[in-house]
């Protein structure tokens, strides 16, 4: 029979991170509704690499953009909500072999706490991504108002993968080392 990791509620840090993701998501939608209500019917809908508009269209594209941006935060929330189901039924979907081979070596009653620590890292990534998408949405809104994207928009957008994923990978490394120390 396969060992199952027993569910443990998120700690205060995890709950705060979930609230952060939800707050960022609400902020994106509040801006989208505000933009829809205040922008003229025809707005720039595509910008070139230089930040200049290359195509114009209907203001409803801002709502479509927000819906697309909302997918990632919702996935982070759902992954966290169903973390134990995911790990117990489909562990291959959370593919961190070093973490999951080590977790079986710690006492059963402590495994759920380590899973929560792993998902706190996932939530940090989710919160950082959500607020980054909100910042990008603000930049796009500014571009629609002023007819050109802000000068910070391209460097911010292009550097996003590096400064978003690198801290997450470092967190996972630190978590793995702590898990290894707790086994000894």
C-alpha positions, 0 to 999 in steps of 0.5 A: 500500500502506498504511503499518503501524506496527511493534510495539514492546514496552511500556517499564517505565512501560507494564508497571508500569501493566499490573501496576497495572490487574491488581493493582486487578482482583485487589483487587476480586475478593479483596474480592468473595470475602471479602464473599461469604464473610463477609456475611449472606445478605440485604444491602442491594443498592440505596441511595438518593441519601442513602446509605440502603438502598432494597432488600435482596437476596442477597449474591451481588449483590456478585459480580455487581457485581464482574463488572460492574466488571471489564469496564472493566479487562479492556478496558484490558488487551486494548486495550493487548495488541492496540494495534498490531493495532487501530491497523494494522487498524482505526485509525478505532476509535482516533479521534485524528485529530491524533495519527494524521495527525502520526505519519505524519510521523515516522521509521517506526522511531520510530512504535511508541514514540509509539503506546506513549506514547499507550497509556501514557496509556490505561493511566493512565486504566485504572489510575485507573478500576480503583482508583476502582472498587475504592474504590467497591466498598469503599464499597459493602461498607461500606454493606452492613456498616453499613446505609448508604453512607459519606458520601464515596461519593456525592461521590466517585462523582459527581465521578469522570468529571471528575477521571478524564477531564480529566487524560487529555485533558490528557495527550493534549494534551501528547503531541500537542504533544511529537509536533509538536515532534519533527516540526520 
